[in-house]
Amino acid sequence: FQSIKISKNYSFYADPFIVDSKIVVEGLNNFSCKGELLLIDLESSSIIKKYSVKNKHLSYPYTEEYLGKKYIYPDSAVFKEPFIYSGIDLTSLKKSSLKNFKNGLTDPSVIEYNGLFFLFANYPNEQFVLRLWVASNPSFSDVIEHKKSPILISPQGGRSGGRIFKYKDKIYRLGQDNTDDYGNGLILFEIKTLSKEYYYERKTMNYKL
């Protein structure tokens, strides 16, 4: 593990996601008290690029890369509709809206599998109702809600807790454990079935903080 020096303009860094050999975090600005997305060089801890929206809070900068193009799917719970940052160069990503959603999204998490793109997230007024959407492309231009959505309604894993990842031909999802207090644990789920028609997951481990 490697620690990152926090810039004096920020109270803390949170929600780290790796892209290329760099890291994107939420930085809470000391002056605006709003979250900003910061692209940080791991060697020097310097801020390479800042993505922010005036008077709005940004967090959870979930990253994906597909065919050489980079994508950031930030938490958009305080917005009327979700959006992404995308492009080839991490320092000049373009912001674009995601249509066909009822509202902004809490902790959106994305994975590509068998040529389809799956998005896990909550609507802001459904704190522990985890929904699932599917599309043919990472911009989710033809998105539809999955037939099995919502896939979980529970404070135990009903909100995303980090990157969805593949390991030894298996897919795993991290969910927050909010049974006692916000963010005091994580639950690891193995996604056993993931397709346009079907979804099934099984809880494998608990990590209590």
KAWOBEL-V803049 format. One line per field, one symbol per residue. ss: DSSP state (H for helix, E for strand, - for the rest). phi: phi as a letter, one per 40 degrees, with the letter a starting at -180 (. if undefined). burial: 1 if it has 16 or more other ideal C-beta (glycine too) atoms within 10 Angstrom, else 0. A space follows every 10 residues. Layout:
ss: ???
phi: ???
burial: ???
This chain:
ss: ---------E EEEEEEEEE- -EEEEEEEE- ----EEEEEE E-----EEEE E-------EE EEEEEE--EE EEEEE----- --EEEEE--H HH-EEEE--- ----EEEEEE EEE--EEEEE EEE-----EE EEEEE----- ---EE----- -EE--EEEEE ----EEE--E EEEEEEE--- ----EEEEEE EEEE----EE EEEEEEEE-
phi: .bcbcccccb cabafcbcaf bbbbbcbccc ccfbcbcbcb cccbgcccab babdgbcbaf ccbabafgbc bbbccbccbc acabbaiccc cacbcacbcg bcacbcfcbb acafgbbbbb abcdcbdbbc bbbbacaccf cbcbcccccc cabaccgcac biccbbafgb bbbcbcbbcb acgcabbcbc ccbaacbbaa bbcbabbcc
burial: 0001010001 0010111010 0111111110 0001111111 0000001010 1110001111 1111000001 1111111110 0111110001 0010000100 1011111111 1000001111 1110010111 1111100111 0010010011 1100011111 1111000000 1111111100 0000111110 1001000010 100000000
